[in-house]
Amino acid sequence: MTTQPAGRVDSQDDARTACIAATIRADVRALTRYPVAHVEGWIKLDAMENPYPVPDAARQPLAVALAAVPINRYPDGDAHGCRLALREGLGLDERFGIMLGNGSDELIQIVTAAVAAPGAVVLAPEPSFVMYRRNAIAAHARYVGVPLQADFRLDADAMLRAIERERPALVWLAYPNNPTGNLFDAADVERIVGAAPGLVAIDEAYYAFADASFLPRVLEFPNVIVVRTVSKIGMAGLRLGYAIGHPNWIDELEKIRPPYNVNSFTQAAVPVLLGHGDAFAQQALAICRERQRVDRALAALPGVRTFATQTNFVLARVPDAAAWFATLRDARILVKNLDGWHPLLAGCLRITVGTPAENDALLGALGRVYGANARDGVAKQEQRA
Ligand SMILES: *Cc1c(COP(=O)(O)O)cnc(C)c1O
């Protein structure tokens, strides 16, 4: 092996750095990677995962289905069985078009790319899901964020003014919204849909934990698609999202979908797992019950405010987000510190609802911040009520 003289290496470094600067777009260079936490053996309450494993009854049939996957072949590009299982599960007939993505993350990318003509605007309320903005930047669209109200309701008038001014090709509405957890007012959403000159994509990642959905109504509007995912209901590792809308919309979007974007294992697993849909629905119910318990316990702590949630997480404004985050980190519990993300999120932590035992650990650790157990606080409150 030859070693290069130091001067040669330096000049190579310089040349590469200069070439990257001249080649990679400035707006891409200004981005930072999407942060993904690596924590093993911790209680993970940062990413809205369902804390429950695959239902027991599904394990054996899943193993059989996966063992039979012909991985020497490309996947079925239409993911026929997978789409059929989704259609049956959702009760969607052929009037609805359905496109699958490698997570709804990929669908956000595809929808954005499809509308991103030069000068096209992508608009979303803020704070909302960060991938709307990141994908708009990557697709060279112009991103416009419109602040929510202080209690995280849509500022419908501001949205309508922005739509009038910007004429967005695409509006994203997360319904319910991440990271705020609330469900926007349906009448506000309809006004936005009515005013938007382009597509309105309603992102229902948290549909399983919410009281309302636009899916049954998607064909009522000429310019709406609904995007969903199986990630938050217990299958985040599969990477499967789906977009539903009129076939005319879906046909256009399909043109830029990578042909084999849903892998063969996922395609084999989905019909099996959806066949155990009741077990996943039970898990969602358990999460909603725990959500209420966690919400009440947090809200009972001095100086803490929680916000109405229709998701599998609770947004809490706490007296000192950094200190709380550190306390939980010391207890090997990971939550999301949103302080500094957006002015409206000052002092906010986003806490995914875990199993009862995980939530007990969370509340116990937070109770120690006050020198009293948070759960006892709630018990006393409930006795009084
Ligand atoms: C989690 C989340 C997604 C991403 O889901 P994947 O299918 O896992 O890519 C999309 N939208 C919102 C609002 C989310 O919170």
The ligand as an SDF file (V2000), in Angstrom:
LIG
                    3D

 15 15  0  0  0  0  0  0  0  0999 V2000
  -45.2870    9.9570   11.5230 C   0  0  0  0  0  0  0  0  0  0  0  0
  -45.9150   10.8240   10.4940 C   0  0  0  0  0  0  0  0  0  0  0  0
  -45.7900   10.5450    9.1310 C   0  0  0  0  0  0  0  0  0  0  0  0
  -44.7860    9.5410    8.6120 C   0  0  0  0  0  0  0  0  0  0  0  0
  -45.2360    8.2840    8.5710 O   0  0  0  0  0  0  0  0  0  0  0  0
  -44.4310    7.1100    7.8760 P   0  0  0  0  0  0  0  0  0  0  0  0
  -45.4910    6.3660    7.1770 O   0  0  0  0  0  0  0  0  0  0  0  0
  -43.8120    6.3510    8.9770 O   0  0  0  0  0  0  0  0  0  0  0  0
  -43.4340    7.6760    6.9150 O   0  0  0  0  0  0  0  0  0  0  0  0
  -46.4930   11.3130    8.2350 C   0  0  0  0  0  0  0  0  0  0  0  0
  -47.2490   12.3410    8.6470 N   0  0  0  0  0  0  0  0  0  0  0  0
  -47.3630   12.6650    9.9320 C   0  0  0  0  0  0  0  0  0  0  0  0
  -48.1980   13.8240   10.3250 C   0  0  0  0  0  0  0  0  0  0  0  0
  -46.6890   11.9240   10.8980 C   0  0  0  0  0  0  0  0  0  0  0  0
  -46.7570   12.2880   12.1770 O   0  0  0  0  0  0  0  0  0  0  0  0
  1  2  1  0
  2  3  1  0
  2 14  2  0
  3  4  1  0
  3 10  2  0
  4  5  1  0
  5  6  1  0
  6  7  2  0
  6  8  1  0
  6  9  1  0
 10 11  1  0
 11 12  2  0
 12 13  1  0
 12 14  1  0
 14 15  1  0
M  END
$$$$
